[in-house]
Amino acid sequence: MSYSDGFVIAVPTANKEKFIEHARQFDVLFLEYGATRVVEAWGDDVPDGKLTDFRRAVQATADETVVFSWIEWPNKATRDAGMKKMMEDPRMDPSNPDNPPMPFDGKRMIFGGFSHVVEL
């Protein structure tokens, strides 16, 4: 059964192009390690909710945009192996001077892995 990782982050709106460059550089690694698809979606209709919402979930400020992203994998075993390789890959090391800094606050990222139960 297919598997997905989902992410919600707050990105400074002024960093949109930096975010896109960052995603283009690093998202290909997920594909290299077995993902079938990676999507980065820049928020343009993210309403405020009455109890909770995407903006509050990541403590987005007025000058930030919410980004919703997901990675699709053929199955959880491929995901687990791929994510392990990603974490060990020196191209992901933030201390590597060749790697650009993340253009967002990773401490406010929400993420999780999901088993697909319905696919149409």
N, C-alpha and C positions, 0 to 999 in steps of 0.2 A: 504494500500500500504506500502511496506517495506520502511525503513528509515535507513540512515547511517550517522555516524559522521566520518569525515576524519581529519587526522593530518599529518603535516610534521614538523620534528624536526631535529636539528643538534646535533649529539651525539659525544663527543670525541671518536675517534676510539679506544683509549686505554681503554675506559669504556664499550666496547661491552659486556663483561660478566656481569658487574654490571647492564647494561641496561636490559639484558635478565632476570637476577634475579629480578629486579624491576618490569618488565612487568609480570613475572610469579606470583609475589606476588599480584599485584594490578589488573591485567586484569580479574582475576576470580571474582572480585567484580562486574564488568559489567555484567557478566553472571548471577551472583546471583540476580541482579536487572533487569533482563529481556532481556539482549542482547542475540542474537542467535549465534553470532560469533565475535571473536576479532582476528585481524591479525596485527602482527608487522613485517614489511619487511625491512631488512637491505640493504641499497643501494649498488649495485655492478656494475651498468651500468647507471650512472647518468651524462649525458653529459652536458657540458657547452653550453648554448644557445647564440644566437646572441643578443637578447633583454632582455630575462629573463630566468630563469631556477630554478630548485629546490634549488640548492646551494645558489644562490643569494637571493632567497625568504626568507631563514632562516639565511642569513649572515654566512654560513658555512665557517670555516677556513680550511686551508690545512690539519690540523690534526683532522678534524671531518668528520663523515660519515652521509649522509642524511638517515633518517628513515621515511618511509611512512607507516602509520597505519590507520586502519579503524575498526569501530565497526558497526555491523549490528544488527538492531532491527526489530521486526515484524511490528512496525508502530510508528508514531511520538508520540502518546500518551504514549506508553510504554517507549519510549526514554525520554520524558520529565519527567515522574514520576521516572524513573530509575536514571537519572542524578541528580534530586533533592535529592534523597536518597543518592547517592554517595557523594554529597557535604556536606551532614549532617552526614555522617558516620565517627566516630572517627578514623577508620582505615585509612582514607585519610588525616587526620590532620598532616601537616608537622611538627608541634610543638610536636607531640607525639614522645617521645624518642625511642619507639619501631619501628618506621617507618624509614627506611633508607632514606637518602637524595636523591633527584632526581639526576640521573647521567647525567644530561644535563641542559641547560639553558632554563627554561620554558618560559622566556620572549620572546624568539625568535620562539616559537611554532606558527604554523599557524593551525587553526582549523575551522571547520564549520559543519553544519548539512545539509543533502541533501535528498530531496524526490526522490525516484527512479521513473524514467520516462520510462526506457526500462530495461527489465531483460530477458536474454536469457538463 
